[in-house]
Amino acid sequence: MPRLLLIFLLAALLAAGGCTGPRFPLLPEATYQLRYAQKYKIGPGDSVEIFVWRYPEVSTTVPVRPDGFISAPLLEDVPAAGKTPTELARDLEEALSVFLRDPLVTVIVQGFVGVFPEQIRVLGEATQPRALQYRDGMTLLDLLISVGGITEFAAGNRAVLVRFENGVKNQYTVRLRDLIEDADLSANVDMRPGDILLIPESWF
């Protein structure tokens, strides 16, 4: 009997703890506005199509290696990760000018993996926990769709969003259960590059 009483009291305390409100501040409701302020940066795992005008023999498509470099005809170990396609194109023009006359380069990205610091990571009780490339205007609802929602064991309203702002790590409570089960769009929030969503398991 004492053991059952202890279990009952523990469950009551946990339930009471879940009713005291969010552990961390809440974020404002999503604005659903596109910003287009973030220029895409090439990352390891992307493929880049290199088109050199008038020189089809050196035009090619190559992968960005895990170390962030690419290799192409006439070129070895050119840094690509962290650059925009335009920046990489200008670098390739400079490197190719040693071998070709007035090279004009266009770079087209394929794959869109992106650089790791700008990816959004989802950990814990998501159906498909993984890292995703941030897309302009992405909201929490878009993120949940991408990972297939949350599991039946998830404590959705105790989920935590970790966000680095001006070099400071801030944590916010997000209400996944209200958003998914109650269609409460006030629980939908804007995502930012580099966000980390932690979804804990329910206590019972």
BELLINRA-V467475 format. One record per residue. N is the residue number from 1. RES is the residue in three letters. PSI is psi in radians with two decimals (NA if undefined). NEAR is the number of other C-alpha atoms within 12 Angstrom. Layout:
N|RES|PSI|NEAR, N|RES|PSI|NEAR
//
This chain:
1|MET|-0.82|7, 2|PRO|-0.66|8, 3|ARG|-0.75|9, 4|LEU|-0.68|10, 5|LEU|-0.70|11, 6|LEU|-0.75|12, 7|ILE|-0.75|14, 8|PHE|-0.76|14, 9|LEU|-0.68|14, 10|LEU|-0.77|16, 11|ALA|-0.68|16, 12|ALA|-0.70|16, 13|LEU|-0.72|15, 14|LEU|-0.74|16, 15|ALA|-0.73|16, 16|ALA|-0.67|12, 17|GLY|-0.54|15, 18|GLY|-0.14|19, 19|CYS|0.06|13, 20|THR|0.07|12, 21|GLY|3.07|16, 22|PRO|2.56|20, 23|ARG|-0.62|19, 24|PHE|2.90|19, 25|PRO|2.69|18, 26|LEU|2.61|27, 27|LEU|2.71|27, 28|PRO|2.77|20, 29|GLU|2.59|21, 30|ALA|2.52|25, 31|THR|-0.30|19, 32|TYR|0.62|20, 33|GLN|2.36|16, 34|LEU|2.49|15, 35|ARG|-0.68|14, 36|TYR|0.51|12, 37|ALA|-0.25|12, 38|GLN|1.98|16, 39|LYS|2.39|20, 40|TYR|2.34|31, 41|LYS|2.36|33, 42|ILE|2.48|42, 43|GLY|2.87|36, 44|PRO|2.36|30, 45|GLY|-0.35|26, 46|ASP|2.77|35, 47|SER|2.46|31, 48|VAL|2.25|40, 49|GLU|2.12|27, 50|ILE|1.97|39, 51|PHE|2.08|28, 52|VAL|1.94|29, 53|TRP|2.31|21, 54|ARG|0.00|15, 55|TYR|1.23|21, 56|PRO|-0.40|15, 57|GLU|-0.35|15, 58|VAL|0.02|26, 59|SER|2.36|26, 60|THR|3.01|25, 61|THR|2.22|25, 62|VAL|2.66|30, 63|PRO|2.67|32, 64|VAL|2.10|36, 65|ARG|2.85|24, 66|PRO|-0.44|21, 67|ASP|0.02|19, 68|GLY|0.05|27, 69|PHE|2.83|27, 70|ILE|2.73|32, 71|SER|2.43|26, 72|ALA|2.96|29, 73|PRO|2.26|24, 74|LEU|-0.06|21, 75|LEU|2.45|25, 76|GLU|2.36|16, 77|ASP|1.07|21, 78|VAL|2.15|28, 79|PRO|2.28|29, 80|ALA|-0.63|40, 81|ALA|2.41|34, 82|GLY|-0.04|26, 83|LYS|2.67|29, 84|THR|2.79|26, 85|PRO|-0.66|32, 86|THR|-0.74|24, 87|GLU|-0.75|23, 88|LEU|-0.70|34, 89|ALA|-0.73|30, 90|ARG|-0.67|24, 91|ASP|-0.70|24, 92|LEU|-0.66|38, 93|GLU|-0.76|29, 94|GLU|-0.74|20, 95|ALA|-0.68|26, 96|LEU|-0.36|28, 97|SER|-0.29|18, 98|VAL|-0.53|13, 99|PHE|-0.50|16, 100|LEU|2.73|22, 101|ARG|2.11|16, 102|ASP|1.02|18, 103|PRO|2.41|26, 104|LEU|1.98|26, 105|VAL|2.40|33, 106|THR|2.34|27, 107|VAL|2.20|31, 108|ILE|2.18|28, 109|VAL|2.44|32, 110|GLN|2.49|23, 111|GLY|-0.85|20, 112|PHE|1.01|28, 113|VAL|-0.75|31, 114|GLY|3.01|38, 115|VAL|2.57|31, 116|PHE|-0.72|27, 117|PRO|-0.30|25, 118|GLU|0.01|30, 119|GLN|2.69|31, 120|ILE|2.27|37, 121|ARG|2.37|34, 122|VAL|2.11|35, 123|LEU|2.70|29, 124|GLY|-2.42|27, 125|GLU|0.84|30, 126|ALA|2.69|32, 127|THR|-0.68|21, 128|GLN|1.36|21, 129|PRO|2.33|25, 130|ARG|3.08|22, 131|ALA|2.45|26, 132|LEU|2.56|33, 133|GLN|2.30|33, 134|TYR|2.41|34, 135|ARG|2.47|30, 136|ASP|2.28|22, 137|GLY|0.11|23, 138|MET|2.41|30, 139|THR|3.02|33, 140|LEU|-0.67|42, 141|LEU|-0.74|32, 142|ASP|-0.71|27, 143|LEU|-0.76|38, 144|LEU|-0.65|36, 145|ILE|-0.71|21, 146|SER|-0.53|25, 147|VAL|0.18|26, 148|GLY|0.34|18, 149|GLY|-2.82|29, 150|ILE|2.80|36, 151|THR|2.96|24, 152|GLU|-0.26|19, 153|PHE|0.00|19, 154|ALA|2.44|26, 155|ALA|1.37|27, 156|GLY|-0.64|36, 157|ASN|0.03|34, 158|ARG|0.22|34, 159|ALA|2.62|37, 160|VAL|2.33|34, 161|LEU|2.09|37, 162|VAL|2.20|30, 163|ARG|2.30|28, 164|PHE|2.05|20, 165|GLU|2.03|13, 166|ASN|0.70|7, 167|GLY|0.06|8, 168|VAL|2.35|9, 169|LYS|2.04|14, 170|ASN|2.62|19, 171|GLN|2.43|24, 172|TYR|2.52|27, 173|THR|2.36|32, 174|VAL|2.50|44, 175|ARG|1.38|41, 176|LEU|-0.71|40, 177|ARG|-0.75|32, 178|ASP|-0.69|20, 179|LEU|-0.76|28, 180|ILE|-0.87|28, 181|GLU|-0.61|16, 182|ASP|0.01|15, 183|ALA|0.68|14, 184|ASP|1.70|18, 185|LEU|-0.20|24, 186|SER|-0.27|24, 187|ALA|-0.09|29, 188|ASN|2.33|31, 189|VAL|2.78|32, 190|ASP|2.44|32, 191|MET|2.80|41, 192|ARG|2.64|33, 193|PRO|2.37|34, 194|GLY|-0.04|27, 195|ASP|2.58|35, 196|ILE|2.15|36, 197|LEU|2.08|39, 198|LEU|2.09|32, 199|ILE|1.87|36, 200|PRO|2.90|28, 201|GLU|2.52|21, 202|SER|2.58|21, 203|TRP|-0.59|18, 204|PHE|NA|15
//
